[in-house]
Amino acid sequence: MATYPLLTYAPSTSIQVTAKASLHQSVKGARRRVAHCLAEGRHVLPMISAGLCAIGATVTRKLRRPCKETQRSAWAWPWEWGTATLAAEIRDLLLAAKGDPLEADARQMVEQGIDRLAEARVACPAELLGFSSSPSDGLWRSVFIQGKTPKWEENARLLRPLVQNKVGQAYDAGKGRVTNYGEILGAGLHFVAEGSFTPVDDAGQCPKEFDVKIEQGGLVILGVPLLSTAISGPGLVRVLYIDEDIRIFESPTDSPDRWEEQGLRVIQVRDQLYKD
């Protein structure tokens, strides 16, 4: 599991304000009790000692037990960040993980980021999808999954951690071609599904949908394709967010043979950004 300095927790301003207010109230109470003891001619040293202990305990409780509202907001992305900054932070977080599963807090932040990027409704020019349907030079890796694990990811996990398999897609916007790619035993044994795609409408911003028609697919063993039209059928993909480095896809419907189920969300990162 990777760790991320960005997610280091520190008490928020609201916690510090709460602790300060508690300290002020405790000191006022201690002063009243000391004044009362002096008026009655009693010794005040035991009272001062007990008062200091009580003040310390009160402040400690407030710092260690922040309110539920503060705990929920402690892991949120800063709202002042723009769309590009948020997308870049998510990209760097996923690149740092190098394909390993994210820790729970990091995963929660990425899921929050997906919602915020989808709400931004950024422009969706077709050229951002890519200009090559060959996985060797046009692959975008699928590195984060929200929803039920699709079959292509299950295949890629078969031999992990022995083999760090790649899965993803390569789009050629100019020719309207797409290749789905999933390694089983590295590049020497992988699965491909080839087809075409066309935009559903003329919308110029996300969310934008594309009809996909898979024409053939199968295994590729040591460079030899064993493809068949038995693996074919229609599909639909929705682009929730896209830029030069990352994109977020959603499956509005079940894909052929239920390789992907409705509601699946996937973040893809451009393969060239990885240094392996």
C-alpha positions as CSV (number, residue, x, y, z in Angstrom):
1,M,0.0,0.0,0.0
2,A,1.3,3.5,-0.9
3,T,1.2,6.4,1.5
4,Y,0.4,10.0,0.5
5,P,1.8,13.0,2.4
6,L,-1.2,15.0,1.1
7,L,-3.5,13.0,3.4
8,T,-1.6,13.7,6.7
9,Y,-4.2,14.8,9.2
10,A,-3.9,17.9,11.3
11,P,-6.5,19.5,13.6
12,S,-8.7,21.9,11.6
13,T,-9.3,25.5,12.6
14,S,-12.7,24.6,14.0
15,I,-11.1,22.2,16.4
16,Q,-8.6,24.8,17.6
17,V,-11.3,27.3,18.2
18,T,-13.3,24.8,20.2
19,A,-10.3,24.0,22.3
20,K,-9.6,27.7,22.9
21,A,-13.2,28.3,24.1
22,S,-13.1,25.4,26.4
23,L,-9.8,26.6,28.0
24,H,-11.3,30.0,28.6
25,Q,-14.4,28.6,30.3
26,S,-12.2,26.3,32.5
27,V,-10.0,29.2,33.6
28,K,-13.0,31.3,34.5
29,G,-14.4,28.5,36.6
30,A,-11.1,28.0,38.4
31,R,-10.9,31.7,39.3
32,R,-14.3,31.6,40.9
33,R,-13.5,28.6,43.0
34,V,-10.2,30.1,44.2
35,A,-11.9,33.4,45.1
36,H,-14.5,31.4,47.1
37,C,-11.9,29.5,49.1
38,L,-10.0,32.7,49.9
39,A,-13.2,34.3,51.2
40,E,-13.8,31.4,53.5
41,G,-10.1,31.3,54.7
42,R,-9.5,27.8,53.2
43,H,-6.2,26.6,51.7
44,V,-6.2,27.2,47.9
45,L,-3.1,25.1,46.8
46,P,-5.1,21.8,46.5
47,M,-7.8,23.7,44.6
48,I,-5.3,25.3,42.1
49,S,-3.7,21.8,41.5
50,A,-7.0,20.2,40.8
51,G,-8.1,23.1,38.6
52,L,-5.0,22.8,36.4
53,C,-5.6,19.0,36.0
54,A,-9.2,19.7,35.0
55,I,-8.2,22.3,32.4
56,G,-5.7,20.0,30.8
57,A,-8.2,17.1,30.7
58,T,-10.8,19.3,29.0
59,V,-8.5,20.6,26.3
60,T,-7.2,17.1,25.6
61,R,-10.7,15.7,25.2
62,K,-11.6,18.4,22.7
63,L,-8.5,17.9,20.6
64,R,-8.8,14.1,20.6
65,R,-12.5,14.0,19.9
66,P,-13.4,16.5,17.2
67,C,-17.1,16.8,16.3
68,K,-18.5,14.5,13.6
69,E,-18.9,17.4,11.1
70,T,-15.2,18.2,11.4
71,Q,-14.2,14.6,11.0
72,R,-16.2,14.4,7.8
73,S,-14.6,17.5,6.3
74,A,-11.0,16.8,7.3
75,W,-10.5,14.7,4.2
76,A,-12.3,16.8,1.6
77,W,-10.5,18.5,-1.3
78,P,-10.1,22.3,-0.8
79,W,-13.1,23.9,-2.4
80,E,-11.0,26.8,-3.6
81,W,-9.1,24.5,-6.0
82,G,-10.1,24.9,-9.6
83,T,-11.0,22.0,-11.9
84,A,-7.5,21.7,-13.5
85,T,-5.8,21.7,-10.1
86,L,-8.1,19.0,-8.7
87,A,-7.6,16.8,-11.8
88,A,-3.8,17.2,-11.6
89,E,-3.8,16.2,-7.9
90,I,-5.9,13.1,-8.7
91,R,-3.6,12.3,-11.6
92,D,-0.5,12.5,-9.4
93,L,-2.1,10.5,-6.6
94,L,-2.9,7.6,-9.1
95,L,0.6,7.8,-10.7
96,A,2.2,7.6,-7.2
97,A,0.2,4.4,-6.5
98,K,1.7,2.7,-9.5
99,G,-1.3,0.5,-9.9
100,D,-1.5,-0.6,-6.3
101,P,-4.8,-0.3,-4.4
102,L,-5.3,3.0,-2.7
103,E,-5.7,3.3,1.0
104,A,-9.2,3.9,2.3
105,D,-8.7,7.7,2.8
106,A,-7.1,8.2,-0.6
107,R,-9.8,6.2,-2.3
108,Q,-12.5,8.3,-0.6
109,M,-10.8,11.5,-1.8
110,V,-10.6,10.2,-5.4
111,E,-14.3,9.3,-5.3
112,Q,-15.2,12.8,-4.0
113,G,-13.0,14.2,-6.8
114,I,-14.9,12.2,-9.5
115,D,-18.1,13.9,-8.4
116,R,-16.6,17.3,-8.5
117,L,-15.0,16.9,-11.9
118,A,-18.2,15.5,-13.3
119,E,-20.1,18.5,-12.1
120,A,-17.6,20.8,-13.8
121,R,-19.1,19.9,-17.2
122,V,-15.8,20.6,-19.1
123,A,-15.4,20.7,-22.8
124,C,-15.2,17.3,-24.6
125,P,-13.4,17.7,-27.9
126,A,-13.1,14.4,-29.7
127,E,-9.3,14.8,-30.2
128,L,-8.7,14.4,-26.5
129,L,-9.7,10.8,-26.8
130,G,-6.5,10.1,-28.8
131,F,-5.2,9.5,-32.3
132,S,-4.2,5.8,-32.2
133,S,-6.3,2.7,-31.5
134,S,-3.0,0.7,-31.1
135,P,-2.3,-0.1,-27.4
136,S,1.4,0.1,-28.1
137,D,1.3,3.9,-28.5
138,G,-2.2,5.1,-27.7
139,L,-3.1,3.3,-24.5
140,W,-4.8,5.0,-21.5
141,R,-4.5,2.8,-18.4
142,S,-7.6,2.1,-16.3
143,V,-6.2,2.7,-12.8
144,F,-9.3,3.5,-10.6
145,I,-12.6,1.7,-10.6
146,Q,-15.8,2.8,-8.8
147,G,-18.5,0.2,-8.9
148,K,-18.5,-3.6,-9.4
149,T,-15.2,-4.9,-10.6
150,P,-15.5,-5.6,-14.4
151,K,-14.3,-8.9,-15.9
152,W,-11.3,-7.3,-17.6
153,E,-10.0,-6.2,-14.2
154,E,-10.6,-9.6,-12.7
155,N,-8.5,-11.1,-15.5
156,A,-5.7,-8.6,-14.8
157,R,-5.7,-9.5,-11.1
158,L,-5.3,-13.2,-11.6
159,L,-1.5,-13.2,-11.2
160,R,-1.0,-10.1,-9.1
161,P,1.3,-9.2,-7.5
162,L,3.6,-11.5,-9.6
163,V,2.7,-9.6,-12.7
164,Q,1.7,-5.9,-12.9
165,N,-0.8,-6.2,-15.7
166,K,-2.0,-3.2,-17.7
167,V,-5.6,-2.7,-18.7
168,G,-7.1,0.2,-20.6
169,Q,-8.3,1.5,-24.0
170,A,-6.8,3.2,-27.1
171,Y,-9.0,5.5,-29.2
172,D,-8.4,6.9,-32.6
173,A,-10.7,10.0,-32.8
174,G,-9.8,10.6,-36.5
175,K,-10.9,7.1,-37.7
176,G,-13.5,6.4,-35.0
177,R,-11.7,3.2,-33.9
178,V,-11.3,1.8,-30.4
179,T,-9.4,-1.1,-28.9
180,N,-10.0,-2.5,-25.4
181,Y,-6.8,-4.0,-24.0
182,G,-6.3,-6.2,-20.9
183,E,-3.1,-8.1,-20.0
184,I,-3.4,-11.5,-18.3
185,L,0.3,-12.4,-18.3
186,G,1.9,-9.2,-19.3
187,A,2.1,-8.2,-23.0
188,G,2.8,-11.8,-23.9
189,L,-0.7,-12.9,-23.1
190,H,-3.4,-10.3,-23.3
191,F,-7.0,-9.8,-24.4
192,V,-8.2,-7.3,-27.0
193,A,-11.6,-6.2,-28.3
194,E,-11.7,-4.0,-31.4
195,G,-14.5,-1.9,-32.8
196,S,-15.8,1.6,-33.7
197,F,-17.3,4.5,-31.9
198,T,-19.4,7.5,-32.8
199,P,-20.8,10.4,-30.8
200,V,-24.5,10.1,-29.8
201,D,-25.1,13.8,-30.5
202,D,-23.4,17.1,-31.2
203,A,-22.9,18.1,-27.5
204,G,-19.6,19.8,-26.9
205,Q,-19.2,19.3,-23.2
206,C,-19.3,16.5,-20.6
207,P,-21.2,14.4,-19.9
208,K,-20.9,13.3,-23.5
209,E,-22.0,9.8,-24.8
210,F,-20.5,7.6,-27.5
211,D,-22.1,4.6,-29.1
212,V,-19.5,1.7,-29.3
213,K,-19.8,-1.3,-31.6
214,I,-17.3,-4.1,-30.8
215,E,-16.6,-6.1,-34.0
216,Q,-14.2,-8.8,-32.8
217,G,-12.1,-9.9,-29.9
218,G,-10.0,-12.6,-28.3
219,L,-6.6,-13.5,-27.0
220,V,-3.2,-12.4,-28.3
221,I,-0.5,-14.9,-27.5
222,L,3.1,-13.9,-28.1
223,G,2.0,-11.4,-30.7
224,V,-0.3,-13.9,-32.5
225,P,-4.0,-12.7,-32.5
226,L,-6.7,-15.3,-32.0
227,L,-9.7,-13.1,-32.6
228,S,-13.3,-14.0,-33.3
229,T,-16.5,-12.2,-34.2
230,A,-18.2,-14.2,-31.5
231,I,-17.0,-11.4,-29.2
232,S,-19.0,-8.5,-30.5
233,G,-22.0,-6.3,-29.8
234,P,-23.1,-2.7,-29.1
235,G,-22.1,-0.6,-26.1
236,L,-22.4,2.9,-24.7
237,V,-19.8,5.0,-22.9
238,R,-20.3,8.3,-21.2
239,V,-17.4,10.7,-20.7
240,L,-17.8,12.5,-17.4
241,Y,-14.4,14.4,-17.5
242,I,-11.5,14.6,-19.9
243,D,-8.2,16.5,-20.3
244,E,-4.8,15.8,-21.8
245,D,-3.8,13.4,-18.9
246,I,-6.8,11.8,-17.3
247,R,-10.4,11.0,-18.2
248,I,-13.4,9.6,-16.4
249,F,-15.7,7.1,-18.1
250,E,-19.1,5.8,-17.0
251,S,-21.1,2.8,-18.2
252,P,-24.7,4.0,-18.5
253,T,-25.8,0.4,-19.4
254,D,-24.5,-3.2,-19.1
255,S,-22.0,-4.0,-21.8
256,P,-22.2,-7.1,-24.1
257,D,-21.7,-10.3,-22.0
258,R,-21.8,-8.1,-18.9
259,W,-18.1,-7.4,-19.0
260,E,-19.0,-4.0,-17.5
261,E,-22.2,-3.4,-15.4
262,Q,-24.3,-0.3,-15.4
263,G,-23.0,2.5,-13.2
264,L,-19.3,1.5,-13.4
265,R,-17.0,4.5,-13.3
266,V,-13.3,4.3,-14.4
267,I,-10.5,6.8,-14.3
268,Q,-7.9,6.3,-17.1
269,V,-4.5,7.9,-17.1
270,R,-2.3,8.4,-20.2
271,D,0.1,5.5,-20.3
272,Q,3.1,7.6,-21.4
273,L,3.0,9.3,-18.0
274,Y,4.2,6.1,-16.3
275,K,7.9,5.6,-16.1
276,D,7.9,1.8,-16.0
